[in-house]
Amino acid sequence: MRTLLPIIVITLLLLGGSYTSHRFIQTTTQMIGDQLDTVEGSLAQQKWEAAKNELTTAEQSWEKSDIWWTVLLDHQEIEAIDLSLKRLEKNIEAQDFSHSIGEVSTLKLRFKSIYESVKLTVKNIF
């Protein structure tokens, strides 16, 4: 029994950590995805100042969670999101509708892809 206890404790810690990181990524991808939906809505109505403010909110959410994402996810994906956010910021400042909408779509797709990749599904297990 004494030899099983450390194995059980380690297994429980791994499962707990895995579940916690899974929930964190799901929560943050959904939150930032919703914020990007709001940015997209403002862009569709050509409300540039509102889009800029909403993007700032999304960037702040990203910066808060970015520290943990670097531990949990591939650094290339994180860098791609950072670059895409900066491109979107500059496109909104330039009031370039087509590039702004394209960049928002790219970001939403990236976050959706991350969300789907951490979901506990048979496809992701095997």
GUSE-690197 format. One record per atom (N, C-alpha, C): atom name; x, y, z; residue number from 1. Coordinates in steps of 0.02 Angstrom, whole numbers, plus 50000, padded with zeros to 5 digits. Layout:
<atoms>
[CA, [X, Y, Z], NUM]
...
</atoms>
This chain:
<atoms>
[N, [50041, 49940, 50000], 1]
[CA, [50000, 50000, 50000], 1]
[C, [50043, 50063, 50000], 1]
[N, [50099, 50061, 50037], 2]
[CA, [50143, 50120, 50040], 2]
[C, [50172, 50137, 49972], 2]
[N, [50186, 50087, 49930], 3]
[CA, [50214, 50100, 49865], 3]
[C, [50162, 50126, 49816], 3]
[N, [50099, 50111, 49828], 4]
[CA, [50045, 50135, 49785], 4]
[C, [50026, 50207, 49799], 4]
[N, [50035, 50229, 49860], 5]
[CA, [50015, 50297, 49879], 5]
[C, [50048, 50351, 49836], 5]
[N, [50114, 50351, 49827], 6]
[CA, [50144, 50403, 49785], 6]
[C, [50118, 50401, 49713], 6]
[N, [50106, 50341, 49687], 7]
[CA, [50081, 50335, 49619], 7]
[C, [50011, 50365, 49614], 7]
[N, [49969, 50351, 49663], 8]
[CA, [49901, 50378, 49664], 8]
[C, [49903, 50454, 49670], 8]
[N, [49945, 50480, 49714], 9]
[CA, [49950, 50552, 49724], 9]
[C, [49974, 50586, 49659], 9]
[N, [50025, 50559, 49628], 10]
[CA, [50052, 50587, 49566], 10]
[C, [49999, 50585, 49511], 10]
[N, [49964, 50529, 49506], 11]
[CA, [49911, 50523, 49455], 11]
[C, [49856, 50575, 49466], 11]
[N, [49835, 50583, 49529], 12]
[CA, [49784, 50633, 49544], 12]
[C, [49807, 50704, 49529], 12]
[N, [49870, 50718, 49545], 13]
[CA, [49898, 50785, 49530], 13]
[C, [49900, 50797, 49455], 13]
[N, [49921, 50747, 49417], 14]
[CA, [49924, 50754, 49344], 14]
[C, [49854, 50764, 49314], 14]
[N, [49806, 50725, 49338], 15]
[CA, [49738, 50732, 49313], 15]
[C, [49708, 50799, 49332], 15]
[N, [49720, 50821, 49393], 16]
[CA, [49695, 50886, 49416], 16]
[C, [49726, 50943, 49377], 16]
[N, [49791, 50940, 49366], 17]
[CA, [49825, 50991, 49327], 17]
[C, [49802, 50993, 49255], 17]
[N, [49792, 50934, 49227], 18]
[CA, [49769, 50929, 49158], 18]
[C, [49699, 50959, 49151], 18]
[N, [49655, 50942, 49197], 19]
[CA, [49587, 50968, 49195], 19]
[C, [49587, 51044, 49204], 19]
[N, [49627, 51069, 49251], 20]
[CA, [49630, 51141, 49264], 20]
[C, [49656, 51178, 49202], 20]
[N, [49709, 51153, 49171], 21]
[CA, [49736, 51187, 49112], 21]
[C, [49686, 51184, 49054], 21]
[N, [49652, 51128, 49048], 22]
[CA, [49600, 51120, 48997], 22]
[C, [49545, 51172, 49006], 22]
[N, [49520, 51179, 49066], 23]
[CA, [49466, 51228, 49080], 23]
[C, [49491, 51300, 49070], 23]
[N, [49553, 51313, 49089], 24]
[CA, [49580, 51381, 49080], 24]
[C, [49582, 51399, 49006], 24]
[N, [49608, 51354, 48965], 25]
[CA, [49612, 51368, 48893], 25]
[C, [49543, 51375, 48863], 25]
[N, [49497, 51332, 48882], 26]
[CA, [49429, 51337, 48856], 26]
[C, [49397, 51404, 48874], 26]
[N, [49404, 51423, 48937], 27]
[CA, [49374, 51486, 48961], 27]
[C, [49403, 51546, 48925], 27]
[N, [49469, 51548, 48920], 28]
[CA, [49500, 51607, 48889], 28]
[C, [49488, 51610, 48814], 28]
[N, [49488, 51552, 48780], 29]
[CA, [49475, 51554, 48708], 29]
[C, [49404, 51577, 48694], 29]
[N, [49357, 51555, 48735], 30]
[CA, [49287, 51576, 48726], 30]
[C, [49280, 51651, 48740], 30]
[N, [49311, 51675, 48794], 31]
[CA, [49305, 51745, 48812], 31]
[C, [49335, 51790, 48758], 31]
[N, [49395, 51774, 48736], 32]
[CA, [49428, 51815, 48685], 32]
[C, [49391, 51808, 48619], 32]
[N, [49366, 51749, 48604], 33]
[CA, [49326, 51739, 48543], 33]
[C, [49264, 51783, 48544], 33]
[N, [49230, 51788, 48601], 34]
[CA, [49172, 51831, 48607], 34]
[C, [49191, 51905, 48597], 34]
[N, [49247, 51924, 48625], 35]
[CA, [49271, 51993, 48617], 35]
[C, [49287, 52008, 48544], 35]
[N, [49316, 51959, 48509], 36]
[CA, [49330, 51968, 48438], 36]
[C, [49266, 51972, 48396], 36]
[N, [49214, 51936, 48418], 37]
[CA, [49149, 51941, 48385], 37]
[C, [49122, 52013, 48390], 37]
[N, [49132, 52043, 48448], 38]
[CA, [49110, 52112, 48459], 38]
[C, [49150, 52160, 48414], 38]
[N, [49216, 52148, 48409], 39]
[CA, [49258, 52189, 48365], 39]
[C, [49233, 52182, 48293], 39]
[N, [49219, 52121, 48273], 40]
[CA, [49195, 52109, 48205], 40]
[C, [49129, 52145, 48191], 40]
[N, [49085, 52145, 48241], 41]
[CA, [49021, 52180, 48234], 41]
[C, [49031, 52254, 48225], 41]
[N, [49076, 52283, 48263], 42]
[CA, [49090, 52354, 48256], 42]
[C, [49121, 52370, 48188], 42]
[N, [49165, 52326, 48166], 43]
[CA, [49196, 52336, 48100], 43]
[C, [49143, 52333, 48045], 43]
[N, [49096, 52287, 48051], 44]
[CA, [49043, 52279, 48001], 44]
[C, [49001, 52342, 47996], 44]
[N, [48995, 52378, 48051], 45]
[CA, [48957, 52440, 48052], 45]
[C, [49002, 52502, 48041], 45]
[N, [49066, 52488, 48027], 46]
[CA, [49115, 52542, 48016], 46]
[C, [49122, 52589, 48076], 46]
[N, [49115, 52561, 48135], 47]
[CA, [49125, 52599, 48197], 47]
[C, [49197, 52588, 48220], 47]
[N, [49242, 52627, 48192], 48]
[CA, [49313, 52615, 48201], 48]
[C, [49336, 52626, 48273], 48]
[N, [49311, 52678, 48305], 49]
[CA, [49332, 52692, 48373], 49]
[C, [49308, 52638, 48421], 49]
[N, [49246, 52615, 48411], 50]
[CA, [49220, 52561, 48453], 50]
[C, [49261, 52497, 48441], 50]
[N, [49277, 52482, 48379], 51]
[CA, [49317, 52423, 48363], 51]
[C, [49386, 52427, 48397], 51]
[N, [49415, 52486, 48395], 52]
[CA, [49481, 52496, 48427], 52]
[C, [49477, 52484, 48502], 52]
[N, [49425, 52511, 48534], 53]
[CA, [49416, 52502, 48606], 53]
[C, [49404, 52429, 48624], 53]
[N, [49363, 52395, 48585], 54]
[CA, [49348, 52325, 48598], 54]
[C, [49410, 52281, 48586], 54]
[N, [49450, 52299, 48536], 55]
[CA, [49512, 52263, 48525], 55]
[C, [49560, 52272, 48584], 55]
[N, [49562, 52332, 48611], 56]
[CA, [49604, 52345, 48670], 56]
[C, [49583, 52299, 48728], 56]
[N, [49518, 52291, 48737], 57]
[CA, [49492, 52246, 48789], 57]
[C, [49515, 52174, 48776], 57]
[N, [49509, 52153, 48713], 58]
[CA, [49531, 52085, 48695], 58]
[C, [49606, 52076, 48706], 58]
[N, [49645, 52127, 48687], 59]
[CA, [49717, 52123, 48697], 59]
[C, [49735, 52119, 48771], 59]
[N, [49699, 52156, 48813], 60]
[CA, [49712, 52153, 48885], 60]
[C, [49696, 52084, 48913], 60]
[N, [49641, 52055, 48889], 61]
[CA, [49624, 51986, 48910], 61]
[C, [49678, 51938, 48889], 61]
[N, [49703, 51947, 48828], 62]
[CA, [49756, 51904, 48802], 62]
[C, [49820, 51911, 48843], 62]
[N, [49838, 51973, 48860], 63]
[CA, [49899, 51984, 48898], 63]
[C, [49895, 51953, 48968], 63]
[N, [49835, 51955, 48998], 64]
[CA, [49827, 51924, 49064], 64]
[C, [49836, 51849, 49061], 64]
[N, [49812, 51818, 49008], 65]
[CA, [49815, 51745, 49004], 65]
[C, [49877, 51721, 48967], 65]
[N, [49912, 51765, 48933], 66]
[CA, [49970, 51746, 48893], 66]
[C, [50024, 51711, 48934], 66]
[N, [50032, 51732, 48996], 67]
[CA, [50084, 51702, 49039], 67]
[C, [50072, 51627, 49046], 67]
[N, [50009, 51608, 49059], 68]
[CA, [49994, 51537, 49068], 68]
[C, [49993, 51500, 49002], 68]
[N, [49973, 51534, 48948], 69]
[CA, [49971, 51502, 48883], 69]
[C, [50041, 51480, 48862], 69]
[N, [50092, 51520, 48879], 70]
[CA, [50160, 51502, 48859], 70]
[C, [50182, 51436, 48892], 70]
[N, [50155, 51421, 48949], 71]
[CA, [50171, 51358, 48983], 71]
[C, [50134, 51300, 48951], 71]
[N, [50073, 51313, 48928], 72]
[CA, [50029, 51259, 48906], 72]
[C, [50029, 51245, 48831], 72]
[N, [50047, 51294, 48790], 73]
[CA, [50040, 51286, 48718], 73]
[C, [50105, 51300, 48681], 73]
[N, [50104, 51283, 48617], 74]
[CA, [50161, 51293, 48572], 74]
[C, [50176, 51368, 48565], 74]
[N, [50238, 51386, 48570], 75]
[CA, [50258, 51457, 48567], 75]
[C, [50245, 51487, 48498], 75]
[N, [50249, 51447, 48446], 76]
[CA, [50236, 51473, 48379], 76]
[C, [50163, 51497, 48372], 76]
[N, [50118, 51461, 48402], 77]
[CA, [50047, 51480, 48400], 77]
[C, [50037, 51545, 48438], 77]
[N, [50069, 51552, 48494], 78]
[CA, [50063, 51613, 48534], 78]
[C, [50092, 51673, 48496], 78]
[N, [50150, 51664, 48465], 79]
[CA, [50180, 51718, 48426], 79]
[C, [50136, 51737, 48366], 79]
[N, [50105, 51688, 48335], 80]
[CA, [50060, 51701, 48279], 80]
[C, [50000, 51743, 48302], 80]
[N, [49974, 51728, 48360], 81]
[CA, [49918, 51768, 48387], 81]
[C, [49942, 51839, 48403], 81]
[N, [50000, 51845, 48434], 82]
[CA, [50027, 51912, 48449], 82]
[C, [50034, 51954, 48385], 82]
[N, [50062, 51924, 48333], 83]
[CA, [50071, 51959, 48270], 83]
[C, [50004, 51978, 48238], 83]
[N, [49958, 51933, 48241], 84]
[CA, [49892, 51945, 48212], 84]
[C, [49856, 52001, 48249], 84]
[N, [49862, 52003, 48314], 85]
[CA, [49832, 52057, 48353], 85]
[C, [49862, 52124, 48335], 85]
[N, [49927, 52127, 48326], 86]
[CA, [49960, 52190, 48307], 86]
[C, [49940, 52212, 48236], 86]
[N, [49935, 52163, 48190], 87]
[CA, [49913, 52180, 48122], 87]
[C, [49842, 52208, 48123], 87]
[N, [49799, 52176, 48163], 88]
[CA, [49730, 52199, 48168], 88]
[C, [49728, 52269, 48197], 88]
[N, [49767, 52282, 48248], 89]
[CA, [49770, 52348, 48278], 89]
[C, [49789, 52401, 48226], 89]
[N, [49840, 52387, 48187], 90]
[CA, [49862, 52435, 48135], 90]
[C, [49810, 52442, 48079], 90]
[N, [49777, 52388, 48061], 91]
[CA, [49726, 52392, 48009], 91]
[C, [49666, 52433, 48032], 91]
[N, [49649, 52427, 48096], 92]
[CA, [49594, 52468, 48123], 92]
[C, [49614, 52541, 48125], 92]
[N, [49676, 52555, 48146], 93]
[CA, [49700, 52624, 48147], 93]
[C, [49698, 52654, 48077], 93]
[N, [49714, 52615, 48026], 94]
[CA, [49713, 52638, 47957], 94]
[C, [49643, 52637, 47927], 94]
[N, [49595, 52611, 47965], 95]
[CA, [49526, 52604, 47942], 95]
[C, [49521, 52565, 47877], 95]
[N, [49560, 52512, 47875], 96]
[CA, [49561, 52467, 47817], 96]
[C, [49513, 52409, 47831], 96]
[N, [49453, 52415, 47802], 97]
[CA, [49400, 52368, 47818], 97]
[C, [49417, 52296, 47798], 97]
[N, [49438, 52285, 47736], 98]
[CA, [49448, 52217, 47712], 98]
[C, [49504, 52181, 47750], 98]
[N, [49558, 52215, 47763], 99]
[CA, [49613, 52184, 47800], 99]
[C, [49593, 52173, 47874], 99]
[N, [49555, 52219, 47902], 100]
[CA, [49533, 52212, 47971], 100]
[C, [49487, 52152, 47979], 100]
[N, [49439, 52146, 47935], 101]
[CA, [49392, 52089, 47939], 101]
[C, [49430, 52024, 47928], 101]
[N, [49477, 52023, 47882], 102]
[CA, [49517, 51963, 47869], 102]
[C, [49557, 51943, 47930], 102]
[N, [49586, 51992, 47963], 103]
[CA, [49628, 51978, 48022], 103]
[C, [49586, 51955, 48081], 103]
[N, [49527, 51984, 48090], 104]
[CA, [49482, 51961, 48143], 104]
[C, [49462, 51889, 48130], 104]
[N, [49446, 51873, 48068], 105]
[CA, [49428, 51804, 48050], 105]
[C, [49485, 51756, 48064], 105]
[N, [49546, 51777, 48048], 106]
[CA, [49605, 51736, 48062], 106]
[C, [49613, 51723, 48136], 106]
[N, [49606, 51775, 48176], 107]
[CA, [49613, 51768, 48249], 107]
[C, [49559, 51722, 48277], 107]
[N, [49497, 51732, 48254], 108]
[CA, [49443, 51690, 48279], 108]
[C, [49456, 51617, 48261], 108]
[N, [49481, 51605, 48202], 109]
[CA, [49496, 51537, 48181], 109]
[C, [49552, 51507, 48223], 109]
[N, [49603, 51547, 48238], 110]
[CA, [49658, 51522, 48280], 110]
[C, [49632, 51503, 48350], 110]
[N, [49592, 51546, 48380], 111]
[CA, [49566, 51530, 48446], 111]
[C, [49519, 51470, 48445], 111]
[N, [49478, 51466, 48392], 112]
[CA, [49433, 51409, 48386], 112]
[C, [49474, 51344, 48378], 112]
[N, [49528, 51348, 48339], 113]
[CA, [49571, 51290, 48329], 113]
[C, [49603, 51267, 48394], 113]
[N, [49625, 51315, 48434], 114]
[CA, [49655, 51298, 48499], 114]
[C, [49602, 51267, 48544], 114]
[N, [49543, 51297, 48545], 115]
[CA, [49488, 51271, 48585], 115]
[C, [49472, 51199, 48565], 115]
[N, [49468, 51186, 48501], 116]
[CA, [49452, 51119, 48477], 116]
[C, [49508, 51070, 48492], 116]
[N, [49570, 51093, 48491], 117]
[CA, [49626, 51047, 48502], 117]
[C, [49633, 51024, 48575], 117]
[N, [49606, 51062, 48622], 118]
[CA, [49611, 51042, 48692], 118]
[C, [49547, 51010, 48718], 118]
[N, [49495, 51009, 48677], 119]
[CA, [49433, 50976, 48698], 119]
[C, [49445, 50902, 48709], 119]
[N, [49412, 50876, 48758], 120]
[CA, [49419, 50805, 48773], 120]
[C, [49371, 50766, 48728], 120]
[N, [49396, 50747, 48670], 121]
[CA, [49357, 50708, 48622], 121]
[C, [49397, 50647, 48601], 121]
[N, [49363, 50598, 48574], 122]
[CA, [49397, 50538, 48551], 122]
[C, [49449, 50555, 48497], 122]
[N, [49432, 50603, 48454], 123]
[CA, [49477, 50624, 48400], 123]
[C, [49543, 50652, 48429], 123]
[N, [49539, 50689, 48483], 124]
[CA, [49600, 50718, 48512], 124]
[C, [49640, 50669, 48554], 124]
[N, [49607, 50616, 48577], 125]
[CA, [49642, 50566, 48617], 125]
[C, [49683, 50519, 48573], 125]
[N, [49653, 50499, 48516], 126]
[CA, [49687, 50452, 48472], 126]
[C, [49714, 50488, 48415], 126]
</atoms>
